[in-house]
Amino acid sequence: MGYATKNSHITQVVENGLIDPTIIVTATEDAISRIRGSKDPMATFWKERKRKRVDIRGWDVASKAKLEAAFASAGALSFVHNILNRLESTHVRYSDSSR
């Protein structure tokens, strides 16, 4: 599953993933279920990430910088949470067209 975005808003969902993603999200189905069902999804996200059941990586320098900013901002983290809520598969290719 791939998500194309512009200015942190999903503009397109690509069923078979994106060819040139800028951010790769990998998560186990159990981690996604725990995050979705949690009373505190952000705390659960951090636990799952620490346990390496959720991994988010920037593919290039710009996307790595965006991720650093996102992990420092609650608003941006809620964007990541929204993506995790939409997951139907365990591998997502994400591209931000605002770069």
N, C-alpha and C positions, 0 to 999 in steps of 0.2 A: 504494500500500500504506500503510495506517495502523496504528499501534500505540497502543492505549490502555494506560496504565500506572497503577499505584498504588504509591507508595513505591519507585519505580525497578524495579518488576517488571512485565513485560508481562502484562496481564490479558485482552487481546483483540486479535486481528488483524483489520483491516477491509480487505477486498480492494480496494475502490474509494477508499480514503482516508477521512479524517475531515472532517467539515463545519467544525469549529471547532478546528483544531490550535493547540497552544501553541508547538510547535517544528517547524520545517520543515528536513528534511534533503534535500539534493540532491547526487547523486554520479554520476559517469560509471561505466558498467559496467566499464571498464578499471581505474579507481581501486579499485572494490570487489574486483575480481579480484586486484589487486596486494596489497591489504590482507589478503584472505583467504589468499593463498598465501605471505605473508611469514613469515620466521623471527622477525621483530620487528614484529608488526602495529601496535603503537602508534607506533613510529618511522615506519613507512610511512604511517600515518594522518596524522601531522603533516606529512610531505612532501607528501602528496596535498592536504591542506588548504592548505598554503602555495602550492601550484601552482594553487589554486582549482578542483581537480577534486572536492573534497568541501567542501560548505558546510553549516553548521549554524547556524540563526538562531532566536532567540527571537522570538515574535510579540508578547508583551506584557512589561511590566516584570518580573513575577514569573518568567517563563520565561527572560528574559535574565539575571536574577540566578542562577537555577539553572544555566544554562550556564556562567557565569563560575566558579561553584563547581565544576562538573564538570570544567572544563578545568584547575583547580588540584588536582584529586584523581585519583590513579591508579585508585582503586576506581571512581569515577564514570566515568572514561574507559573502563574495561573494560566498563561498561554500554553506552556508545556503540559500542564495538567489537562487542559482542554484537548490537546492532541492525544494524550494517553487515553482519555475518555472515548475518543472516536476510534481507537484501534480495533481492528477486526483480525489482524494478523500480528505476529510477533516481530516483524521487521518492517520498519518504515524508512523510506527515503524522502527527505524533506529538502525543498529548495526555496530560498527566499529571493524572489525576483527584484527586491528593492536594492540589491547589492550593486 
